[in-house]
């Protein structure tokens, strides 16, 4: 469980590609012992900074790729899909299933979009 914020170029031009800069804070129950951590505890806080690229596949479906750094200790790369359900012309709800290669696990992000 966690939260985050990102800002970018979505719906700023007519192109299919957009990018975002973001950060997230996640409280994780880590059972993967291959991840480099500073504490041996099973529960940990993961603070990440990332750059996300998004490519429009259909009117509401996007392919995403997000390289980033977690806790300033290891590199993470997520790739997946984002499906956005528009509520109004500028507000939408997104569901984003992805795979985190550094953590070797699937993640699901739910987000609220404001295309200002």
PAZAPA-4460 file (N, C-alpha, C; in steps of 0.05 Angstrom, whole numbers, plus 32768, in hexadecimal, padded with zeros to 4 digits):
% residues 116
    n_x    n_y    n_z   ca_x   ca_y   ca_z    c_x    c_y    c_z   seq   type   mol
   8011   7FE9   8000   8000   8000   8000   8012   8018   8000     1      X     A
   800A   802D   7FF1   801A   8045   7FF0   800C   805B   7FE2     2      X     A
   801B   8070   7FDC   8010   8087   7FCD   8027   8094   7FBE     3      X     A
   8020   80A4   7FAB   8034   80B2   7F9B   8028   80C9   7F8C     4      X     A
   8039   80D8   7F7F   8031   80EE   7F6E   8044   80EF   7F56     5      X     A
   8038   80F6   7F3F   8048   80F9   7F27   803C   8110   7F16     6      X     A
   804D   811D   7F07   8045   8133   7EF5   8052   812E   7EDA     7      X     A
   8044   8136   7EC5   804F   8131   7EAB   8041   813F   7E94     8      X     A
   8044   8134   7E7C   803B   8141   7E64   8022   8134   7E58     9      X     A
   8014   8124   7E67   7FFC   8115   7E5D   7FE7   8129   7E53    10      X     A
   7FDD   8125   7E3B   7FC9   8136   7E2E   7FD2   8152   7E29    11      X     A
   7FEC   8157   7E27   7FF6   8172   7E22   7FFA   8177   7E04    12      X     A
   7FFC   8161   7DF4   7FFF   8164   7DD7   7FF1   814D   7DCA    13      X     A
   7FF1   814D   7DAF   7FE3   8138   7DA0   7FF1   811E   7D9E    14      X     A
   800A   811C   7DA8   801A   8104   7DA5   8010   80ED   7DB6    15      X     A
   801A   80D5   7DB0   8012   80BD   7DBF   8024   80B8   7DD7    16      X     A
   803B   80C6   7DD9   804E   80C1   7DEF   804C   80D8   7E03    17      X     A
   804E   80D1   7E1D   804F   80E5   7E32   8062   80DA   7E48    18      X     A
   806C   80EC   7E58   807E   80E4   7E6D   8077   80F1   7E87    19      X     A
   8080   80E5   7E9D   8079   80EF   7EB8   8092   80ED   7ECA    20      X     A
   8094   80FE   7EDD   80A8   80FC   7EF2   8098   80F8   7F0C    21      X     A
   809F   80E4   7F1C   808F   80DE   7F33   809F   80D3   7F4B    22      X     A
   8091   80D1   7F61   809C   80C5   7F79   8085   80B5   7F87    23      X     A
   808D   80A0   7F95   8079   8091   7FA3   8085   8087   7FBD    24      X     A
   8074   8082   7FD0   807B   8077   7FEA   8069   805F   7FEF    25      X     A
   8076   8048   7FF3   8067   802F   7FF5   8070   8020   800F    26      X     A
   805D   8016   801E   8062   8005   8035   805F   7FE9   802B    27      X     A
   8075   7FD9   802C   8075   7FBF   8020   807C   7FA9   8034    28      X     A
   8070   7F92   8031   8077   7F7A   8040   8089   7F6A   802D    29      X     A
   80A3   7F6B   8032   80B6   7F60   801F   80BE   7F43   8027    30      X     A
   80B7   7F30   8016   80C0   7F15   801A   80D7   7F0D   8007    31      X     A
   80DE   7F1F   7FF6   80F4   7F1B   7FE3   810F   7F22   7FF0    32      X     A
   8120   7F0F   7FF4   8139   7F14   8002   814F   7F1D   7FEF    33      X     A
   814A   7F1F   7FD5   815F   7F28   7FC2   8160   7F46   7FBF    34      X     A
   814C   7F54   7FCB   814C   7F71   7FC9   8160   7F7D   7FDD    35      X     A
   8170   7F90   7FD4   8183   7F9D   7FE6   8174   7FB1   7FF8    36      X     A
   8176   7FAD   8012   816A   7FBF   8025   817E   7FC5   803B    37      X     A
   8178   7FDB   8049   8189   7FE3   8060   817F   7FD6   807A    38      X     A
   8166   7FCD   807A   815C   7FC0   8092   8152   7FA4   808B    39      X     A
   8157   7F91   809D   814F   7F75   8097   8131   7F70   809C    40      X     A
   8122   7F84   80A4   8106   7F7F   80AB   80F5   7F78   8093    41      X     A
   80E0   7F68   8097   80CF   7F60   8081   80BE   7F77   8078    42      X     A
   80B6   7F89   8089   80A6   7FA1   8082   80B9   7FB8   807D    43      X     A
   80B6   7FC5   8067   80C7   7FDC   8060   80B9   7FF1   8051    44      X     A
   80C4   8009   8052   80BA   8020   8043   80CB   8024   802B    45      X     A
   80BE   8026   8014   80CD   802A   7FFB   80C6   8046   7FEF    46      X     A
   80D9   8057   7FEE   80D6   8072   7FE2   80E4   8071   7FC7    47      X     A
   80D4   8077   7FB2   80E0   8075   7F97   80DC   808F   7F88    48      X     A
   80EF   8095   7F76   80EE   80AB   7F63   80F1   809F   7F47    49      X     A
   80E0   80A7   7F35   80E0   809A   7F1A   80D8   80AD   7F04    50      X     A
   80DF   80A5   7EEC   80D7   80B2   7ED3   80C6   809D   7EC4    51      X     A
   80AE   80A4   7EBD   809C   8091   7EB0   8095   809A   7E94    52      X     A
   8097   8088   7E81   808F   808D   7E66   8075   807F   7E60    53      X     A
   8063   808B   7E51   8049   807F   7E4B   8044   8082   7E2D    54      X     A
   803B   806C   7E21   8035   806C   7E04   8018   8063   7E01    55      X     A
   8008   8073   7DF2   7FEC   806D   7DEE   7FE8   8057   7DDA    56      X     A
   7FDB   8041   7DE3   7FD5   802A   7DD1   7FB9   802D   7DC5    57      X     A
   7FA5   8033   7DD5   7F8A   8039   7DCC   7F81   8052   7DDA    58      X     A
   7F68   8059   7DD8   7F5E   8072   7DE4   7F60   8073   7E02    59      X     A
   7F60   805C   7E10   7F62   805C   7E2D   7F78   804A   7E38    60      X     A
   7F87   803C   7E27   7F9B   8029   7E2F   7FB7   8033   7E28    61      X     A
   7FC9   8032   7E3B   7FE4   803B   7E37   7FF9   8026   7E40    62      X     A
   800F   8025   7E32   8026   8015   7E3B   8038   8028   7E4B    63      X     A
   8043   801E   7E62   8054   802F   7E72   806E   8021   7E78    64      X     A
   8083   8031   7E7C   809D   8028   7E85   80A8   803D   7E98    65      X     A
   80B2   8034   7EB0   80BA   8047   7EC4   80D4   803E   7ED2    66      X     A
   80EB   8049   7EC9   8104   8044   7ED8   8105   8058   7EF0    67      X     A
   8111   804E   7F06   8113   8060   7F1D   8127   8055   7F31    68      X     A
   8129   8063   7F47   813B   805A   7F5D   812A   8059   7F77    69      X     A
   812F   8044   7F86   8120   803F   7F9F   8133   8041   7FB7    70      X     A
   812A   8052   7FCA   8139   8056   7FE3   8156   805F   7FDE    71      X     A
   815B   806A   7FC7   8176   8072   7FBF   818A   805B   7FC1    72      X     A
   8180   8042   7FBF   8192   802B   7FC2   8192   8018   7FAA    73      X     A
   817C   8016   7F9B   817C   8004   7F84   816A   800E   7F6E    74      X     A
   8170   8006   7F56   8162   800D   7F3E   8149   7FFC   7F3A    75      X     A
   8133   8007   7F33   811A   7FF9   7F2E   8110   7FFF   7F12    76      X     A
   8104   7FEC   7F04   80F8   7FF1   7EEA   80DD   7FE3   7EEA    77      X     A
   80C8   7FF3   7EE5   80AD   7FE8   7EE3   80A3   7FEB   7EC6    78      X     A
   8094   7FD7   7EBD   8087   7FD9   7EA3   806C   7FCD   7EA5    79      X     A
   8059   7FD8   7E96   803E   7FCD   7E98   802A   7FDD   7E86    80      X     A
   8011   7FDC   7E8E   7FFC   7FE9   7E7F   7FED   7FFC   7E92    81      X     A
   7FE1   8011   7E87   7FD0   8023   7E96   7FB6   8026   7E87    82      X     A
   7FA0   8021   7E95   7F86   8025   7E89   7F78   803C   7E98    83      X     A
   7F70   8051   7E89   7F64   8068   7E95   7F47   806A   7E8E    84      X     A
   7F36   806C   7EA3   7F19   8070   7EA0   7F14   808E   7EA3    85      X     A
   7F0B   809C   7E8E   7F06   80B8   7E90   7EEC   80BE   7EA0    86      X     A
   7EEE   80D0   7EB3   7ED6   80D9   7EC2   7ECB   80F2   7EB6    87      X     A
   7EDD   8105   7EAF   7ED6   811D   7EA2   7EEB   8121   7E8B    88      X     A
   7EEA   8139   7E7F   7EFE   813E   7E6A   7F1B   8140   7E74    89      X     A
   7F1E   8147   7E8E   7F39   814B   7E99   7F3F   8138   7EB0    90      X     A
   7F2C   8129   7EBA   7F30   8118   7ED1   7F2B   80FB   7ECA    91      X     A
   7F3D   80E9   7ED3   7F3A   80CC   7ECD   7F44   80BB   7EE4    92      X     A
   7F3C   80A3   7EE5   7F45   808F   7EF8   7F55   807A   7EE8    93      X     A
   7F6D   8074   7EF2   7F7E   8061   7EE4   7F84   8048   7EF4    94      X     A
   7F87   8032   7EE7   7F90   8019   7EF3   7FA9   8010   7EE4    95      X     A
   7FBE   800A   7EF2   7FD8   8006   7EE6   7FE5   7FEC   7EF0    96      X     A
   7FE0   7FD5   7EE4   7FEF   7FBD   7EEC   800A   7FBE   7EDF    97      X     A
   801F   7FB7   7EEE   803A   7FB8   7EE4   804B   7FA2   7EF1    98      X     A
   8063   7F9F   7EE6   8076   7F8C   7EF2   808F   7F9C   7EFA    99      X     A
   8097   7F99   7F13   80AF   7FA6   7F1E   80C6   7F92   7F1C   100      X     A
   80D9   7F97   7F0B   80EF   7F85   7F06   8103   7F83   7F1D   101      X     A
   8108   7F99   7F2B   811A   7F99   7F41   810F   7F8A   7F59   102      X     A
   80F5   7F8D   7F5E   80E8   7F7F   7F75   80DE   7F63   7F6C   103      X     A
   80DE   7F5E   7F52   80D4   7F45   7F47   80B8   7F3E   7F51   104      X     A
   80A6   7F52   7F4C   808A   7F4D   7F54   8077   7F5F   7F43   105      X     A
   805F   7F56   7F42   804A   7F66   7F34   803F   7F7A   7F47   106      X     A
   8039   7F92   7F3D   802E   7FA7   7F4D   8015   7FB2   7F3E   107      X     A
   8003   7FBD   7F4D   7FEB   7FCA   7F42   7FE8   7FE6   7F4E   108      X     A
   7FE8   7FFA   7F3D   7FE5   8015   7F46   7FC9   801F   7F3D   109      X     A
   7FBC   802D   7F4E   7FA3   803A   7F48   7FA8   8058   7F4B   110      X     A
   7F9F   8068   7F37   7FA6   8084   7F39   7F8F   8096   7F2E   111      X     A
   7F90   80AF   7F36   7F7D   80C3   7F2E   7F8D   80D6   7F1C   112      X     A
   7F83   80DC   7F04   7F90   80ED   7EF0   7F82   8108   7EEE   113      X     A
   7F91   811D   7EEE   7F87   8138   7EE9   7F97   8143   7ED2   114      X     A
   7F8C   8145   7EBB   7F99   814F   7EA3   7F92   816D   7EA1   115      X     A
   7FA3   817D   7EAE   7F9D   819A   7EAF   7FAA   81A9   7E98   116      X     A
***
